[in-house]
Amino acid sequence: MQLFTQAEIRHIEDRYQDFLKVIHEKFDEERLARIEKAFRFANAAHEGIKRKSGEPYIIHSIAVAKIVAKDLALGATSIVASLLHDVVEDTEYTVADIENMFGEKVAHIVDGLTKISGDFDSRQALSLKKILTTISDDVRVILIKLADRLHNMQTLDSMMPQKRIKIAGETLFLYVPLAHRLGLYALKHELEELSFQHKHPNEYNQIRYMLHNQEEKRNYLIDKFIKPIKEKLNEENVEFTISHRLKSTYSIWQKMQNKGVSFNEVYDLMAIRIVIKPKPEISEKRQCFDVLSTVTDIYKPKPDRIRDWITIPKINGYESLHVTVMGPQGKWVEVQIRTERMDEIAEHGFAAHYRYKDISVYEAELENWIEKIREHLQSPESDAFEFLNDFKLNLYDNEINVFTPKGDMYFMPKGSTVIDFAYEIHSDLGNKCIGAKINQNLLPITHVLENGDQIEILTSEKQTPKLDWLKYTTSTKARTKIKDAFKLEKNKHIEKGKIIVEEAIKKENVPLTFNNLKKIIAHYNLNNKEQLYSEVGMGFLELNELSQILGKKSQNKLIKYWNITFSKKKKEEEVEEVEKDIEEEIENSTKKIDKQKPFILKEGHDNIDFSLAKCCNPIPGEKVIGYLSSDDHVIIHKIGCKEAEKLLSSKGELIVTAEWTKFKKQSYLSRIHINGFDRVGIVNEVSNVISKENNINMRSIKFDTTEGIFEGELFLYIHNTEDLNKLISQLQKIKGIDNVSRVENLYD
């Protein structure tokens, strides 16, 4: 191992001294001495070790400690653990060594942060499960992990392109919602922006460019909007600061994707934040509502866009009033109103509660959330990937408040059903649930709850849990309890499914090999063969695409070869020709895909070495990534596909970059949604544009009209994105059509 140069040693020392300036006034001499000891130890342990960028590794540890101290405002123990967080993973020192030198608490945190070894398919999911096991004892583990991830994202440029995409996808999938759940909004927004920048660089730059172009006009409108508010609040002797912020590029892009709108159609690009210094003799809530009244006296509010998170704060402790009002030149503007205390909690989350002695309520909610994690971790049926998928459901605090008949309030994830609520109250209530009375109306277990519902669960002693309840559950707790109820039946389903799968493979005249099983598992986005057998055994999965998945073409050539070889009328040249074909197939099928190079997608490729994911149905020209389902087969997903996000997080080492070549012959089924104002002849015009002007084949076309408004669903065979974009542009020009968009899922 090569030692650092004098220049590198000076660089390390300079970075450490800069860090000390941030923390020096916060801690006494004893705590500073502990931090100094941790730095010197970590520096010696990482001697000669460098990051991909060529920078000494200890610089990363210092940067993480700085984020922990400055942005998260954690104490000396957390800072010491941050400086040591990679020592056990990257050097010969053990957790026991850390405990002997720095104590049990620091060692426990470092152990939680240390990645575990294992095969690369499951390492990330298992590592997350270990971190969350530790969070149930000490929330500082996840806070330091988030700081570690933030610095990794800030220094991502030194990574290979496929590695950047993998890390960015993993960050968006898991670490961003974790930061959101803990109320770390400033950290969350930076993680989002950095992930978006690396995962979708073109879209990121385009939105930044458009925001820059509108900056002068935007500043004029903001000044004009703020002026009367300032004047009125000053008249009322309110102490306040007023600022504005732009919607992040990632949030803008998300809205464009989810709503199917253009950049210019995103109406809430900017938000105004009013932070008041409250008078001690009047409640904070009342003072915030007084300011809200002042704002709505000046500007008319949008009735469905008033949010009160002061009366009932979000589950992560967020408090604020939000109102969207009509500003100058017909532009909607969001106004956020909060006190200084609320503002700091909104930006810095968990740690800020301690500073304001307002930790009891938040700790209780945090403990409830952690208890749910504990329950799921203790479930014997909870493997790493299943845990990751279910845990992800409960990360965002997009929640509703519902009530029991006695008036007790419960927080539930948005989209929760009656069965979710039954299990939230008690497992036995969930197991025996047959429906509910909601606001005095009798409704089934599948009914989706709404904010403010009062719910009385109805039960029957004859009722037992059903596997199809999993289709109607959102909460981790409900899903875990339903799965637990069926754990005794699981082996029966696996045995039954195994027989069905093996018989189906034999019918295809292909060998029953692990490689073929892997292709089937990957095609259906499953995690392992046990899950495949279980899904088939329970009847959730039908194996009706095995010919395509397993590549019957090669098998047919093999059969043809043997038929010719043993035919009395065999011709030597025919045998030689087929032998050559088979040799090519074998050579192609045994050729491992190089993960370091982009996977090139070619039209009409004889070797079936890739397939298109059914969850997002990519078409040539779209930005895609590949998932290695085996050494010689890739499943292609759109970048941004939810299943791809899941794979990036749990199986990132199997992700490769992918690039299309020209696709002009083969066509792909695509689903187009259109709507607008109905008029005579519009369907005929749409058909002419599709078939006559663009020569595109239609599988089906359906229009529904209600009170002069029509909705249309078109299933078309498209060659590539160039043809698709051209078609959409032409359809949008037809008089009466308001919106044309592609729907990724063909069959929802």
N, C-alpha and C positions, 0 to 999 in steps of 0.2 A: 504493500500500500504506500503510495507516494504522499509525503507530508506536504502541508500547505506552504506556499511561498510567503515571504515576508509581507508582500503586498496584500495577499489574501488574509493573513493574520491581522493586519492593520484594518482591513475592511470589516472583518468580524468584530473587532474591538469597537470600531466606530458605530456599527449598527447596534451593538449592545449599549453603548453610552447614550445613543439617541433614545433607546428604549427606557433607560434609567431616568431620563428627563421626564418621561410621561408618568412614571410611578413614584418618583422620589418623595413628593410631598404627601402621598397617600398613606405611607406605611412608616412604622417606627423602625428603629435600628435593628431590632431582633428579626423582624420580618424581612427587611432588606438583606440581612445577612443570610437568611435561608434562601432567598432568591439568588443571591450571589453564588452561594455554594452549589445550587442546582445548575446555574449557567456554567460554572467552571467544570463541573462533573460532565455535563452533556457535551460541552465543547471538546473535552479530552476524549470522551467516548466516540464522538463523530469525527475525530481527527482523520483527515485525508479522504473522507467520504463526501462526494459531490452529487448534486442533483443533475437531472438531464440537461439543464441549462448551463452546467459547468460551474455553478455557484456553490460554495461550501454549504453542506447540508444544514449546519447549525443556524444559518441565516433564516431558514424556514421555521425552525423552532422559536427563534427570537420573534419573528413576525407573528406567529400564532399567539405567543405570550402577549404581544402588544395588543392584538385584537381582543384577547380575553380581558386585559386590564382596561383598555380605553373604551372599546365599543360595548363590551358586556359588563364592565364594572365589577368583575369578580375579585375575590380576595387573594391573599398570598399563597394559600394552598393550591388554588386553581392555577396560578401563574407558575408555581414550581412544577406542577404536573404537566403544564403546557410545554415548558422547557425540556421535560424528560419524556414527552409522549411517544417518541419513536426510538428511544434508547433500547428497549427490550426487543423490538422488532428488528432493528438494523445492526445491533452489536451483540457481543457475547454476554452482556449483563442480563440477569434474570429479574423477575418481579421480586423475588426474595432479596436480591441485592438492593433494589430500590427501597424496600421496606426497612432494611437494616440501616440505610443511610438517611431516609427522609420520612419514615413513619408509615403506619398502616393506611391512613387515609389517602396519602399520595400514591402509594403502591396500588391501592384498590382502583383508583381512577385510571392510572397508567395501564393496569391490567385490562380494564374495560375498553381502553382505546387501542390496545394492541390487536392487530389483525391476526386471525388464527390461520394456521396452515391447512391445506386441503386441496382437493382437485379443483381446477380453475372453474369448473362449471358451477360449483356451489359456494365458493369462498365468500363472495360478496353477501349473499343472503345469510349465510351462517354468521358472518362477521356482524352484520346488522343485528341479528338475533342476540348475539352476545352483548353488544352495546346496550340493547334495550333491556336485557336481563340486569345489567348494571345500573341502568337509569332508575330501576325500581328501588334501588338503594341510595343512589346519589345522582341527582339531575345534572351535576356539573360535568359528568361524562359526555352527555350529548351536547352541552354548550361548548365544550372544548372541541368536540368533534366537528361542530359547525364552523368554529373558527379555523380549524385545520382545513376544512373543505374550502372556505372562503379564500384562504391564501393560495391553495392549490389552483383555484379558478383564476386568481389574479396573475398567476405565473404559468398559464396553460400554453402560451405561445411556443414554448420549447418542445412540446410534444408532437408526435406524428399526427397527421390529420385524423386517422381512424381512432386514435387514442383520445384526441380532443372531443370528437363526436360522442364517444363512449362516456367520457367523464361528464360532459355537458348534459347528456341525456339522463344519466344517473342522478345528477344534481337536481334537474327539474323534476324528476320522478319522485325523489324521496327527500332530499335535503331542503329544498324550498318549502314544501308543506310542513316539514318538521319545524323550520324556523318560524313559519306562520303560526303553527299551533302554540309555540312558546311565546308568541307575541313579539318576536324580534324582527319588526317590519323593515328597519333600515338594512339589516343584514340580508333579509329575504330579498329585498328589491335589488341589492347588488348582485346576489347570486343569480337572480333571474336575468338581469341584463347581461352578465358575463356568459351565462349559458346560451342565451339567445344569440349573442354575438358570435360564438364559436359554432353553434349548431346550424344557424341560418344566417351566415354572414351577408349574403346579398340582400335579404329582406331587412336585416338590421341596418345596413348602410342606406338602403332606400328610404326607410322611415326616418332615419336621422337627417338625411338630405331634405326631405319634405318638411320636417320640423324646423330645420334651419331656414328654409325659404320663407316660412311664415312667421319667423321670429319678430320682425319689426311690427307687422300688423297685430300680432298677438300681444306684444308689449303695450301697444297703444290701447287695445281693448281692455287689458288688465288695469292699466292706470285709470282709464275712464270708469271701469267697474268699481274699483276700490275707493275712489275719491269721495263719493257721497257717504259710504259706510264709515270711513275715517272721520269725516266731519260730524256725523251723527253721534258716534261713540265718544268723540271728544267732548261734545256738548253734554253728554250724559256722565262725564267724569269716569269713564271706564278706562282702566290701565290695560293696555293690550299691545300686542305686536301682530301685524298682518303680513302674510307672505303668500307667494303662489308657487305652485309646483306643476310641472308637466306630467301628464300620464306617461309612464315608462314605455319605452319602445316595445317591450315584451307584452305589456297590457294592451297596447294599441293593436299589435299584431294578433293577439288572442281574440280580441273583439272582432277584428276583420275576418278571422277564420270562423269563429263561432256564429256570427250574425250574417256572414256572407256579404259584407259591405266593403266599400272602398275606403281609403284613408280619409277622404273628404267627407265621408258619411259618419265618421266617428265623432259624435257631438260633444262628448265630455273630455276633450283633450287636456283641459286645465282645471285645477282646483285651487280655491282660495282657502287658506287656513288662518283662522283668527284664534290666537292664544291669549287668554286673559289672565291677569294677575288678580286673583279673587280677593275680595274684602273678607276678613276673617269672621265678621259678625253675620254674614249672610251665607247660606248654603251654596256650594259650588254649582249644584244642579240648577238652582233658581237663577243664578247669574248667567249661566250658559243659555237658559231659555229666554232670558231678557234680551240677550244679544241676538238670538234667533228671531225674536219678535221684531227687533230693529231692522234686521236684514230683510225680512219678508214684508216689512212696511215699505221698503224701498223697491224691492224686486219681487215679482209674482212667483210663488213657488210652484214646482211641478208636484201635484198632489200625491202621486204614487212614489215620490222619491224623497220622502222625509224619513230618516232613520234615527231612532233614539237608543243609543248604546250607553246612556248614562243611567237611566232608570233600571235597565237590565243589561249590564255589561256583557261583552262577548266572553266566551268561556276561558279565553287566554288573558282576560283582565282588561281588554281594550275598552276605553270609555271615550265617547265623543258624540256630538250631534252632527248629522249630515243632512243637508238640504240642497236640492238642485233648483236653481232659479233662472228665470229668463233675463239675460243680461243685454248689453248693448248690441245692436245690429242683429237681433234675433238669435243670439248664441246662448245655449244652455251652459251654465257654470255651476260646478259643485262647490258648496261652501262647507267647511268643517269648522266646528266651534268646540273648543275645549279649554281647560285650565292648564297652567304650567305643569302641575303634577300629572294630569292626564296625558299631556304631550310627551313627557319623558317616558312614561310607561308605554305609550304607543310606539315610541322609537326603540326603546331598549328592553322592553319586556320584563322577564322574570326578576332580574337583579334590581330594577328600578323600584319594585314594590318594597324592597327592604329599606331603601333610602327614605321612603315616605311612611314607614311603619304601617303599611297597608297590606301586610302579607297574609293575614289569617284566611281571608276569603279566597284569595288566589291559591294559596297552598292547599286548601280544601278541595278546590276544583282540580288542581294539578294531581293531588293524591287520588281523586276519583279516576282520573284518566290513567294514571300509572297502575292503579288496581286492575283496570281492564286489561292492561298489558300483562300484568302478572297472571291473571286468569288464563289468558290465551297461551302464555309461555308454559304454563303448567299442564296444558292439555296434552295428553299422550299422543293425540292424533295430529299435532301441529308440527309438520315438517317445515324446513326453512323457507321453501318457496311459497307454500300455502300460507304460512305466517306472514310473509312479506306482502302477498296480495291482499289478504284480509286486513292487515294493519294499515295499509295505504288508504283503505276506505274511510278510516276514522281520523285522518290527519288534519284535514281542513276544518275550520270552525264555521263552515257554512251551515248553521244549525237553526232549528226552530225550538220554540218553547211550548210545551204541552202540559196539561194539568190532569191530575187524578180527580175522581168525584169529590174528594175531600179538599181539593184546592192545592195539593202539593205540586210544585213545578218541577219538570224534568227537561233537561237539554237533550235533544235528539238530533242526529245528522239529518240534514235536508234530504227528503226522499224516503224517510223511514215509513214503514207500514205498521199496521196493527200488531203483527207478529213481532216486529222489532221492539215495540213498546212493552208487550207482554213479557218478553225475556228480560227487558231492562229492569222491570220490577222484581221478577223472581223466575227462576228456571222452571218450577212446577207450573206456574201460571202460563208460561210460554208453551210447555209441553202439552197442556190441556186446552189451549185456546181454540175457540171455534168462531170467534168474531168479536165485535165490540159495539157498544152504544157510544156514538160520538155526537156530542151536542144533541142528545136524545134521539138520534137516528141510528137504526140498526144497519151495520156495515160489515163486510167480510174481512177476513184476516189479510187480504191482499190490498186493502184500501190504503192509499198514501195519505199520511197525516199532514195537516196544515198548521201554521203558526196559530197558537191560541186555542187549539182543540181541547175539549174536556172529554176524557176517554174512560169508559168503564169496560174492562175486559170481561168477556163472557167465556165460561169454561164448561167442559163436559168430562166426566170421569171416563167416558168411553174413547175420548180423543187421544191420539198418540202422534208424535212428530212425524212429518212426511218429508221425504228427501226433496220433493219439488218446492218445499218452503224456501230452500236456498235461493230460488229464482226471485223471491219477493222480499229478501232481507238486505239491509244496508249496513247495519251495525256489526262490528266484530263480535260482540258478545252473543248476539242471536245466532250468527253463523257458527260460532264455536260450539254453542250448546246443542244446536241441531246435529252437527257432525259428531259430537260426543255421544248423542243418543243412538247413533247408528254405528258406533265403532265396533260393536259385537257382530254386526252384519257385514262389515267391510271385507273380511276374508272370503266370505261366500261370494260376494260380488266380484272379487279379484279372481277367484277360481273359475267362476262362470265366464267372466270376460276373457280370461286367458284361453279357454277352450274356443270361444268364438273367434278371437283374433287369429289363433293358430290355424283354425280351419279355413278362415278367409284367405290367409296367406297361401295355404296349400292349393286352394282353388285357382289361384293366380299362376300356379306352376313356377313359383320362385322359391328359393331356399329360405328356411326359417332361421335367419341369421340375426345377430345383434345389430348389424349395420342396417338391415331392412326395418327392424323395429324402431331404430333411431329416426329413420326417415318418416315413419308414420307418426311417431311422438312429436317430432318437430313440425310436421304439416298441420297438426291440430293444436299447436301451441301448448302442449302439455309439458310436464316436468320430468317424468320418468315412466318406466313401463308399468309400475304399479298403478299409477294414475290412469294410464291408458286402459288397462284391464278393468279397473274400477268403473270408469266412465262407460265403457262398452257393456260391462256386466249389469249396470243399473239402467241401461237403455238410453243414456244421455247422448250416446255417440253411435252413429251408423257408419260402417266402413264401406262406403259406396264409391270411393275414388282410388282404390288400391292400384289399379292399372296405371293411372297417371303418377301416383306417388312412387311406385316401385320401378317404373320404367320398363314396361312390358316389351318394348321394342327390342332390347338386347336379348331378352328371353326368347322372343319369337325367332330371332336369328339363330340362336343356339338350337332350338327345336328343328328349324329348317335344315341346319347343318347335319344333325343326326339323321333326319329323314333322307337327305341326299346320300349320306355316307353308306347307309344300309339299304339303299334302293338298288334293285338289280340293274336298273337303267341309269345308274349314276354316271355322270360325266366328270372327268378329272378336273376340267377347268371350272365347273360349277362349284366343286368342293373347295378348290383353291380360293375362289372368289369369296365364298362365305367364311372360310377360315381367316382370310384377311380382314373381313368386316369384324369378326369376333375378336381378333387380336387388337384391332383399333378400339373396340368397345371396352375390352379388358384394360388396355393401356389408359384410356380416358377415365374409367371408373376407379382405377387404383391411383390415379394422379391426385395427390393432395393439393388442396387449394392454399395458396400462399396468402397468409393473413396480412402480410406487410404491404401487399400490392392491391390496388383497386381491382375488384372483380368485374370483368368486362361482360356485359350482357349482349349476346349476339342473337340476331333473328334467325330462326330456322336451324338452330344448332342441333345436330343429330344427338350428341350426348346430352341426356337429360340431367344437367348438372345444376339447374336452378328451377325454382317454381315461384309463382307470385302469391303473396299472402292473401288469404281471403278476407282478413279483417279490414284491409284498407284498399285492396284491388289497385295497386299501382299500374300506371300505363307508361309506355316509353316516353321519356322526356322529363318525367317528374323526378325530383330529388329523392334518392332512395339509399338505403343501407341494406346489407345482407347479414343474415343470421346463419352460421354454419351448423346445419342440422346433423351433418356428419363430415368426415374429412373430404368428401367429394360432392357434397350437395349444399346449395345455398338457398335459403328462402328470402325473397326480396320484399322488404317493407318500405312504405313511404316514411321519410323523415317526418316525425311528428305523430305518427300512428301510435295509439295508446298501447297496443301490444308491443310495439318496438320500444317504447319508453320502458315498459316492464322488463324486456329482455336486456336493454342497456343497463338497467339497474342490477338485475340478478345474474345475468350471464354475459357481462360486458366483454369478456375475453373472447367470446365467440362471434363478435360483431366485426364485419369488414366493410370498408367503403365499396360502393358499387357505381358503375357508370354504364349508361346505355350507349350502344352504337346506333346507327340509323335503322329504324323499324318502319318499313313502308308496305310490306305485304300482309303480315299477320294483323288481325284486328282483335280488340279486347272489349268485352262488354262493359259499358259505362252507364251510370244512372244520372239523368239530368232532371232537376226540378225547376219548373217555371211557374210564375204566377203573374196576375195582372187583371185588367178590366176586360170583361167578356164583350165580344162584338161579333157580328156575322162575318164568317170567312177567316177568322184568326187561326183556326185549326188547320185549314187548308194552306195558309201562308207558312205556318210552322213546318208542315210536311214538305212543302216545296223547297224551303231553305235546306232542310236536312237531306232529302233524297235527290232532288234535281240539281240544286246549286252546288252541293258538296259531295254527292254520290256516296252518302253514308247509309249503310243498311240499318233498318230498324227492326228490333225484335218485338217491341210492343210500345204502344202509345196510349195514354189514358188521361182524360180531362174530366174534372168535376167542376160544376158551376153552382154558386150560391149567391143569390141576390146581386148578380152582376159582377161578382169576383170569381175568377177561375184559378184552379190549381191543376198543374199538369205534371205527370211522371213519364219520362221518356227513357226507354232502355235501348241504347244504340251501340253499334260495333265501331269503335274508334281505333285508328292506327297509333296515334301519338298525341302528346299535349299540344303540339302545333296545330293539328287539325281540330282538337277540342276547343282551344282558345279562339280559333277563327270562327267556329260554329257559334260559340257563346256570344261573341261580339256581334255576329249577324242577327242572331235571335233577339238580342237586346234592342236592336234597331226597329223591330216590328212594332207598329203602333199598337198600344194597349198592353204590351208586356212590360211589367215593372221590374222583375228580377229573374235572372237565370243563374243557377249554380249547380255544381256537380255534387252529388251525394256519394260519399265514399262507400258506405255499406250498401251492398246491392239488395239485401233481403231483410232489413229491419222492419 
